[in-house]
Amino acid sequence: MAGSSTPPPPAAGEFERFASANRPALEAALAERLPSPARGAGRLADAVRSAVLSPGKRVRPLVALAAGELVRAKPSAPLAIAVAVEFVHAASLVLDDLPSMDDAVRRRGEPALHVLYGVATAELAAVTLLSRAFETVARELEIPPGVRVRILGELAVAVGAAGCCGGQAADLAADPASVALEDLESIHARKTGALFVAAVRGGALAGGASEAALEALTLYARNLGLAFQITDDLLDLEGDPARLGKDTRRDGHRANFAVVLGAESSRELVGELLDTAVAALVPFRRRGAVLADLTRFVRDRRA
């Protein structure tokens, strides 16, 4: 990979155009790859379907698709990664909303899954989606077996104790009155950032990315994921519940950036993180335009 040392400014609209072009195939694949309802488990199947197909931004799977396109992958391989990543993300939202976690009653403008189907069915739906995510990658024959194993391993790490689950546990245990910024960054690098990293790396690995490309994309994803979480915290503090599709000001008791740093310092940190993310894409030149523009989308989003 070669390129200049100065990152180009993100070209406005590249990410939205990419999302518009790829969303129909993504939505179709999400619906097609849902697990088939087992005998006597129709309610579980309905809950799984609701968790996945409720309206969402699909940022994480779109990141996987964009990373695949960047390394010139055949479309079907990154699409499988995108589906798996969204299944994991949907499962994480179901778990986050449970009474034992955030005790949220709305998600994406609709009642939370445990409100609609009960806690037991919601928990089973989350586990079903996690298992389906790994099954989706394992069955994608367009990805060479050795690469599939590597992607599965990285996705497992992103989900488990070193990733989302460990980050959520640390978040629940943290005292917002005394948590250090370093600890807060560590929590959300796992809770939110790990799945962004898995999405970018999975999409790129599906296209045969070099180790140098993976290193650059990993730096990009780590900074993007943390910035995404900080904007989430700011939206919880300042956002419009109608646009967000969920209740706001529910995280004041949790260790979040808006509470620890304040709104203005949080916005400054978002800018620094996203500038670093864009700089990581310099070696890809114009091929990095979609991912670069996603940083603008994250910085400016209101929902």
C-alpha positions in Angstrom: 0.0 0.0 0.0 1.3 3.4 -1.0 0.1 6.9 -0.5 0.7 10.4 0.7 1.1 11.2 4.4 -1.7 13.7 4.5 -5.3 12.3 4.7 -7.8 13.7 2.2 -10.9 15.2 3.7 -13.9 12.8 3.7 -16.0 13.3 0.6 -19.5 14.1 1.8 -22.2 11.6 0.7 -19.9 8.7 -0.1 -21.2 6.6 2.8 -24.8 7.4 2.2 -24.5 6.4 -1.5 -22.8 3.2 -0.6 -25.4 2.4 2.1 -28.3 3.1 -0.4 -26.7 0.9 -3.0 -26.0 -2.0 -0.7 -28.8 -1.9 1.9 -31.4 -3.9 -0.3 -29.0 -6.9 -0.7 -28.1 -6.7 3.0 -31.7 -6.6 4.2 -32.6 -9.5 1.9 -29.6 -11.5 3.2 -30.5 -10.8 6.8 -34.1 -12.1 6.2 -33.0 -15.1 4.2 -30.4 -16.3 6.7 -32.5 -16.2 9.8 -32.7 -19.6 11.4 -35.7 -21.7 10.4 -38.4 -22.0 13.1 -38.1 -25.3 15.0 -41.2 -27.3 15.7 -43.0 -25.8 18.7 -40.7 -22.7 18.8 -42.7 -20.3 16.7 -42.6 -17.6 19.4 -38.8 -17.8 19.5 -38.7 -17.5 15.7 -40.9 -14.5 15.8 -38.7 -12.9 18.5 -35.5 -13.5 16.5 -37.1 -12.1 13.4 -38.2 -9.0 15.3 -34.7 -8.5 16.8 -33.0 -8.6 13.5 -35.5 -6.9 11.1 -36.6 -4.0 13.2 -35.4 -0.8 11.5 -31.8 0.1 12.2 -28.9 2.0 10.7 -26.9 -1.2 9.9 -23.6 0.7 10.4 -21.6 -2.3 11.5 -22.6 -4.6 8.6 -22.1 -1.8 6.1 -18.6 -1.3 7.5 -17.9 -5.0 6.8 -19.2 -4.6 3.2 -17.2 -1.4 2.7 -14.0 -3.1 4.0 -14.6 -6.0 1.6 -15.1 -3.6 -1.3 -11.9 -1.8 -0.4 -9.9 -4.9 -0.8 -11.8 -5.9 -4.0 -13.5 -8.9 -2.5 -16.2 -10.8 -4.3 -19.6 -9.6 -2.9 -20.9 -12.8 -1.4 -18.0 -13.3 1.1 -18.2 -9.9 2.9 -22.0 -10.2 2.8 -21.8 -13.3 5.0 -19.6 -11.4 7.4 -22.0 -8.5 7.4 -24.9 -10.7 8.2 -23.0 -12.4 11.0 -22.0 -9.1 12.5 -25.5 -7.8 12.5 -26.8 -10.9 14.1 -24.2 -10.4 16.9 -25.2 -6.7 17.2 -28.9 -7.5 17.4 -28.2 -10.1 20.1 -26.2 -7.5 22.1 -29.1 -5.0 21.9 -31.5 -7.6 23.2 -29.3 -8.4 26.1 -28.5 -4.7 26.8 -32.2 -3.9 27.2 -33.0 -6.6 29.7 -34.1 -5.6 33.2 -30.9 -7.0 34.6 -28.9 -4.7 32.3 -30.2 -1.3 31.1 -33.9 -2.1 31.8 -34.9 -0.3 28.6 -38.5 -0.5 27.3 -37.9 0.9 23.8 -35.5 0.0 21.0 -35.5 1.4 17.4 -38.9 3.0 18.0 -40.6 -0.2 19.1 -41.0 -2.0 22.4 -37.9 -3.8 23.6 -37.9 -7.5 22.8 -38.3 -8.6 26.4 -41.3 -6.3 26.7 -42.9 -7.9 23.6 -42.0 -11.6 24.2 -40.9 -11.9 27.9 -37.4 -12.1 29.4 -36.9 -15.8 28.8 -37.8 -15.7 25.1 -35.6 -12.6 24.6 -32.7 -14.3 26.2 -33.2 -17.4 24.1 -33.4 -15.2 21.0 -30.1 -13.5 21.8 -28.4 -16.9 22.2 -30.0 -18.1 18.9 -28.7 -15.1 17.0 -25.2 -15.5 18.4 -25.1 -19.2 17.3 -26.5 -18.3 13.9 -23.8 -15.7 13.4 -21.1 -18.3 13.7 -23.0 -20.7 11.6 -23.3 -18.1 8.9 -19.6 -17.6 8.6 -18.8 -21.3 8.9 -21.0 -22.1 6.0 -19.7 -19.4 3.6 -17.8 -21.5 1.0 -16.6 -18.4 -0.9 -14.2 -17.9 2.0 -11.2 -20.3 2.1 -11.4 -22.7 5.1 -8.3 -21.3 6.8 -9.6 -17.7 6.5 -13.0 -18.8 7.8 -11.4 -20.3 10.9 -9.5 -17.0 11.5 -12.6 -14.9 11.1 -14.6 -17.1 13.4 -11.9 -16.9 16.0 -11.7 -13.1 15.8 -15.5 -12.8 16.0 -15.6 -15.1 19.0 -13.0 -12.9 20.8 -15.0 -9.8 19.9 -18.1 -11.3 21.5 -16.6 -12.9 24.6 -14.7 -11.9 27.8 -12.1 -9.8 25.9 -14.8 -8.1 23.9 -18.5 -7.2 24.2 -19.3 -9.3 27.2 -16.3 -8.3 29.2 -16.9 -4.6 28.3 -20.5 -4.9 29.5 -19.5 -6.5 32.7 -16.9 -3.8 33.4 -19.5 -1.1 32.5 -22.0 -2.6 35.0 -19.3 -2.7 37.7 -17.8 0.8 37.1 -18.5 3.7 39.5 -19.3 6.7 37.3 -18.2 9.0 40.1 -14.7 7.7 40.2 -13.9 5.9 36.9 -10.8 7.1 35.2 -10.8 8.1 31.5 -8.4 5.3 30.7 -10.7 2.7 32.3 -13.7 4.2 30.5 -11.9 4.0 27.1 -11.0 0.3 27.9 -14.6 -0.5 28.7 -16.0 0.9 25.5 -13.1 -0.4 23.3 -14.5 -3.8 24.3 -18.2 -3.1 24.6 -18.6 -1.2 21.4 -15.3 -1.0 19.6 -14.6 -4.8 19.4 -17.5 -5.5 17.1 -16.4 -2.6 14.8 -13.0 -4.1 14.6 -14.4 -7.6 13.9 -16.6 -6.2 11.2 -13.8 -4.3 9.4 -11.3 -7.2 9.7 -13.8 -9.8 8.8 -14.9 -8.0 5.7 -11.3 -7.4 4.7 -10.2 -11.0 5.5 -13.0 -12.3 3.4 -11.4 -10.5 0.4 -7.9 -11.7 1.1 -6.5 -8.6 2.7 -2.8 -8.3 3.4 -1.5 -8.0 7.0 -0.5 -4.4 6.2 -4.1 -3.6 5.1 -5.5 -5.3 8.2 -3.2 -3.3 10.5 -4.4 0.0 9.0 -8.1 -1.0 9.0 -7.8 -2.2 12.6 -6.5 1.2 13.7 -9.3 2.8 11.8 -12.0 0.6 13.4 -10.7 1.1 16.9 -10.9 4.8 16.7 -14.2 4.8 14.8 -15.8 2.4 17.4 -14.8 4.5 20.3 -16.0 7.7 18.6 -19.3 6.0 17.9 -19.8 5.2 21.5 -19.0 8.7 22.6 -21.6 10.1 20.2 -24.1 7.6 21.7 -23.4 9.0 25.1 -23.9 12.5 23.8 -27.1 11.6 22.2 -28.3 10.0 25.4 -27.7 13.4 27.1 -28.8 15.7 24.3 -30.7 13.7 21.7 -34.4 13.7 20.7 -36.1 10.4 21.9 -38.4 10.5 18.9 -35.5 10.5 16.4 -33.5 8.0 18.4 -36.3 5.5 18.8 -35.5 5.0 22.5 -35.7 6.8 25.8 -32.8 9.2 26.6 -31.1 10.3 29.8 -31.1 6.7 31.1 -27.4 6.3 31.3 -26.5 9.0 33.9 -25.9 6.3 36.5 -23.5 4.6 34.2 -19.8 5.4 33.4 -20.3 7.3 30.1 -18.2 9.9 28.4 -20.7 12.7 28.5 -21.0 12.4 32.3 -17.2 11.9 32.9 -15.8 14.5 30.4 -18.8 16.8 29.8 -20.3 17.4 26.4 -17.8 19.8 24.9 -14.7 17.7 25.8 -16.5 14.6 24.6 -17.1 16.3 21.2 -13.4 17.3 21.0 -12.4 13.7 21.7 -14.7 12.5 19.0 -13.0 14.8 16.5 -9.6 13.6 17.5 -10.5 9.9 17.2 -12.1 10.4 13.8 -9.2 12.4 12.5 -7.0 9.4 13.5 -9.4 7.0 11.8 -9.2 8.9 8.6 -5.4 9.1 8.7 -5.3 5.3 9.0 -7.0 5.1 5.5 -4.3 7.2 3.7 -2.6 4.1 2.2 -5.8 3.1 0.4 -6.2 6.4 -1.4 -9.6 6.7 -3.1 -10.6 3.1 -2.2 -10.9 4.3 1.4 -13.5 7.0 0.5 -16.6 5.2 1.9 -15.0 4.4 5.2 -13.5 7.9 5.5 -16.9 9.5 4.9 -18.4 7.3 7.6 -16.4 9.3 10.1 -18.3 12.4 9.0 -21.6 10.4 9.4 -20.6 9.4 13.0 -19.5 12.9 13.9 -22.8 14.5 12.6 -25.4 11.9 13.4 -28.4 12.8 15.4 -30.0 9.3 15.7 
